[in-house]
């Protein structure tokens, strides 16, 4: 990693915190003593910063280089590109982190789940350029609410690999329903989803469970609701590739 890459990751992390409402330009200005216009220009890529300025920003926000460039993420990237072994470790995160965090911080004690790299390396992305800056694969643990209506495909406690580079509501495979993690109000749900007539239709597996229909202004607005496609479901007994339908046992 070079200096330019470090600066970009700091900039993206600050933007993420501002988007989540935990930081503002004025607050960062007070914390660092830097002018608001200086910070705004940096956040929008209109000017660079010196190393001393980066130190002040990182100290004010409690950031370390390990937070920005965790070695485990580099290891996962190597595994996915076929450079190391045949197993990839993915971070298990909260629903909120899956929805909002571009980069997943590696901290002591974070749960990591093993998956066969072959199940992930051939998956097709479909997302706008801005989403391509996000770390691609994260794992969430299915809640009871996620599983309600989705059993036996998704059971409570199952591990779900979410491909955050597939945010299109165009079916991954023609003629087959596609499962997504979708933002609904302030939370995230797991359902089969499709876009039709300015509406996002969320469908359960169980016929007796309710279908949810959400009106949207456009296909682009519908896409913004999508956290990512559920690419792999790992129940207690094993894993299923949602893209190809072929099972894999771990």
C-alpha positions as CSV (number, residue, x, y, z in Angstrom):
1,X,0.0,0.0,0.0
2,X,1.4,3.4,-0.9
3,X,0.7,6.9,0.6
4,X,-2.0,7.7,-2.0
5,X,-3.9,4.6,-1.2
6,X,-3.7,5.3,2.5
7,X,-5.1,8.8,2.0
8,X,-8.0,7.5,-0.1
9,X,-9.0,4.9,2.6
10,X,-8.9,7.6,5.3
11,X,-11.1,9.8,3.1
12,X,-13.6,7.0,2.5
13,X,-13.7,6.1,6.2
14,X,-14.5,9.8,7.2
15,X,-17.2,10.0,4.5
16,X,-18.7,6.8,5.9
17,X,-18.8,8.2,9.4
18,X,-20.4,11.4,8.1
19,X,-23.1,9.4,6.2
20,X,-23.9,7.4,9.4
21,X,-24.3,10.7,11.4
22,X,-21.4,10.0,13.8
23,X,-19.2,12.7,12.4
24,X,-19.5,16.1,10.8
25,X,-17.1,18.5,9.1
26,X,-17.5,21.0,11.9
27,X,-16.8,18.4,14.6
28,X,-13.7,17.2,12.8
29,X,-12.6,20.8,12.5
30,X,-12.9,21.3,16.2
31,X,-11.1,18.0,16.9
32,X,-8.1,18.7,14.7
33,X,-7.9,22.5,14.5
34,X,-8.1,22.4,10.7
35,X,-10.4,24.8,8.8
36,X,-13.8,23.5,7.7
37,X,-13.0,24.4,4.1
38,X,-9.7,22.5,4.3
39,X,-11.5,19.4,5.5
40,X,-14.3,19.8,3.0
41,X,-11.8,20.1,0.1
42,X,-10.0,17.0,1.3
43,X,-13.2,14.9,1.6
44,X,-14.2,15.9,-1.9
45,X,-10.8,15.1,-3.3
46,X,-10.0,18.7,-4.3
47,X,-6.8,19.0,-2.3
48,X,-4.2,16.7,-0.8
49,X,-2.9,16.6,2.8
50,X,0.4,16.4,4.5
51,X,1.5,13.4,6.6
52,X,1.3,15.5,9.8
53,X,-2.3,16.4,8.9
54,X,-3.2,12.8,8.4
55,X,-1.7,12.0,11.8
56,X,-4.0,14.7,13.4
57,X,-7.1,13.3,11.7
58,X,-6.3,9.7,12.6
59,X,-5.6,10.5,16.2
60,X,-8.8,12.6,16.5
61,X,-10.9,9.8,15.1
62,X,-9.1,6.9,16.8
63,X,-8.0,5.4,13.5
64,X,-4.9,3.2,13.0
65,X,-3.3,1.8,9.8
66,X,-4.5,-1.7,10.9
67,X,-8.1,-0.4,10.9
68,X,-7.7,0.9,7.3
69,X,-5.7,-1.9,5.8
70,X,-6.3,-5.1,7.8
71,X,-4.0,-7.9,7.0
72,X,-6.8,-10.4,7.1
73,X,-8.6,-8.6,4.3
74,X,-5.4,-8.7,2.1
75,X,-5.3,-12.4,2.9
76,X,-8.9,-12.9,1.8
77,X,-8.2,-11.0,-1.4
78,X,-5.3,-13.3,-2.1
79,X,-7.4,-16.4,-1.5
80,X,-10.1,-15.2,-3.8
81,X,-7.7,-14.6,-6.6
82,X,-6.4,-18.2,-6.2
83,X,-3.0,-17.2,-4.9
84,X,-3.2,-19.0,-1.6
85,X,-4.9,-22.3,-0.8
86,X,-8.6,-23.1,-1.4
87,X,-10.3,-21.7,1.7
88,X,-11.2,-18.1,2.3
89,X,-12.0,-16.5,5.7
90,X,-14.8,-13.9,5.6
91,X,-15.8,-11.6,8.5
92,X,-19.1,-12.2,10.3
93,X,-20.7,-8.8,10.8
94,X,-23.9,-7.3,12.1
95,X,-26.8,-6.4,9.8
96,X,-26.0,-2.7,10.3
97,X,-22.3,-3.2,9.3
98,X,-23.3,-5.1,6.2
99,X,-25.6,-2.2,5.2
100,X,-23.2,0.8,6.0
101,X,-19.6,-0.1,6.2
102,X,-17.5,0.1,3.0
103,X,-14.5,-1.6,4.7
104,X,-14.8,-4.1,7.5
105,X,-12.4,-3.5,10.4
106,X,-10.5,-6.4,11.7
107,X,-10.5,-6.4,15.5
108,X,-9.4,-8.9,18.1
109,X,-12.0,-11.6,18.6
110,X,-13.9,-10.9,15.4
111,X,-15.6,-14.1,14.2
112,X,-14.3,-15.3,10.8
113,X,-16.2,-18.0,8.8
114,X,-14.4,-20.4,6.3
115,X,-15.7,-20.9,2.8
116,X,-14.4,-22.6,-0.3
117,X,-12.7,-20.0,-2.5
118,X,-14.1,-21.7,-5.6
119,X,-17.6,-20.9,-4.4
120,X,-16.9,-17.2,-4.5
121,X,-14.3,-16.6,-7.2
122,X,-16.6,-17.1,-10.2
123,X,-19.5,-15.0,-9.0
124,X,-20.7,-12.3,-11.3
125,X,-20.9,-8.7,-10.0
126,X,-23.6,-6.2,-11.1
127,X,-23.4,-2.8,-9.4
128,X,-22.7,0.8,-10.1
129,X,-19.1,2.0,-10.0
130,X,-19.4,3.7,-6.5
131,X,-20.4,0.3,-5.0
132,X,-17.2,-1.3,-6.4
133,X,-15.2,0.6,-3.8
134,X,-16.9,-1.5,-1.0
135,X,-15.4,-4.6,0.4
136,X,-17.3,-7.2,-1.6
137,X,-18.1,-10.2,0.6
138,X,-19.4,-10.1,4.2
139,X,-21.2,-12.8,6.2
140,X,-24.3,-12.1,8.4
141,X,-26.0,-14.5,10.8
142,X,-29.7,-15.0,9.9
143,X,-32.0,-13.8,12.7
144,X,-35.3,-15.3,13.6
145,X,-37.0,-12.5,11.6
146,X,-34.8,-13.4,8.6
147,X,-35.7,-17.1,8.8
148,X,-39.5,-16.4,9.3
149,X,-41.0,-17.3,6.0
150,X,-37.7,-18.4,4.5
151,X,-37.3,-21.9,6.1
152,X,-36.0,-24.4,5.1
153,X,-33.9,-22.4,2.7
154,X,-32.7,-20.1,5.5
155,X,-32.8,-21.2,9.1
156,X,-32.3,-19.0,12.1
157,X,-28.5,-18.9,12.9
158,X,-27.5,-19.7,9.3
159,X,-24.5,-17.9,7.9
160,X,-25.3,-15.9,4.8
161,X,-22.5,-14.7,2.4
162,X,-23.7,-11.3,1.0
163,X,-22.2,-10.2,-2.3
164,X,-22.3,-6.4,-2.0
165,X,-21.2,-6.0,-5.6
166,X,-24.5,-7.4,-6.8
167,X,-27.1,-4.8,-6.2
168,X,-29.1,-5.2,-9.4
169,X,-32.7,-6.5,-9.0
170,X,-32.2,-8.3,-12.3
171,X,-32.4,-12.0,-11.5
172,X,-28.9,-13.6,-11.2
173,X,-30.1,-16.6,-13.2
174,X,-33.1,-16.2,-15.6
175,X,-36.1,-18.1,-14.5
176,X,-34.9,-18.6,-10.9
177,X,-35.7,-16.3,-8.0
178,X,-32.8,-14.4,-6.5
179,X,-32.3,-14.0,-2.8
180,X,-31.1,-10.6,-1.4
181,X,-30.4,-8.8,1.7
182,X,-32.5,-5.7,1.5
183,X,-32.8,-2.4,3.5
184,X,-36.3,-2.0,4.8
185,X,-36.9,1.1,6.9
186,X,-34.0,1.1,9.5
187,X,-33.2,-2.6,9.2
188,X,-32.3,-5.4,6.8
189,X,-34.4,-8.4,5.7
190,X,-33.5,-11.5,3.7
191,X,-36.0,-12.3,1.0
192,X,-36.4,-13.2,-2.7
193,X,-36.8,-9.8,-4.4
194,X,-37.7,-8.4,-7.8
195,X,-38.5,-5.1,-9.4
196,X,-41.8,-4.6,-11.2
197,X,-43.8,-1.5,-12.1
198,X,-42.0,0.9,-9.8
199,X,-42.2,-1.5,-6.9
200,X,-39.9,-3.8,-5.0
201,X,-41.6,-7.1,-4.3
202,X,-40.2,-9.1,-1.4
203,X,-41.3,-12.7,-1.4
204,X,-40.8,-15.4,1.3
205,X,-40.5,-19.1,0.6
206,X,-43.5,-20.2,2.7
207,X,-46.7,-19.7,0.8
208,X,-48.5,-18.7,4.0
209,X,-46.1,-15.8,4.8
210,X,-46.9,-12.3,3.7
211,X,-45.5,-10.7,0.5
212,X,-44.2,-7.2,1.1
213,X,-44.5,-4.6,-1.7
214,X,-42.6,-1.3,-1.5
215,X,-43.3,1.6,-3.9
216,X,-40.2,3.3,-5.3
217,X,-39.6,6.2,-7.6
218,X,-37.3,4.4,-10.0
219,X,-35.2,1.3,-10.7
220,X,-32.2,3.3,-9.3
221,X,-34.0,3.9,-6.1
222,X,-34.9,0.2,-5.9
223,X,-31.2,-0.7,-6.4
224,X,-30.2,1.6,-3.4
225,X,-32.4,-0.6,-1.2
226,X,-30.2,-3.7,-2.0
227,X,-27.4,-4.5,0.4
228,X,-26.3,-7.4,-1.8
229,X,-27.2,-10.8,-3.2
230,X,-27.2,-13.7,-0.8
231,X,-24.6,-15.9,-2.7
232,X,-24.1,-18.7,-0.2
233,X,-26.2,-20.1,2.7
234,X,-24.4,-22.2,5.3
235,X,-26.8,-24.0,7.6
236,X,-25.6,-26.1,10.5
237,X,-25.2,-29.1,8.2
238,X,-23.3,-27.4,5.3
239,X,-23.4,-24.8,2.6
240,X,-25.4,-24.1,-0.5
241,X,-24.2,-21.9,-3.4
242,X,-27.3,-19.8,-4.3
243,X,-25.8,-18.9,-7.7
244,X,-25.5,-22.4,-9.1
245,X,-27.6,-24.5,-6.8
246,X,-24.7,-26.9,-6.2
247,X,-24.1,-27.9,-2.6
248,X,-20.8,-27.7,-0.8
249,X,-20.0,-29.3,2.6
250,X,-17.6,-27.6,5.0
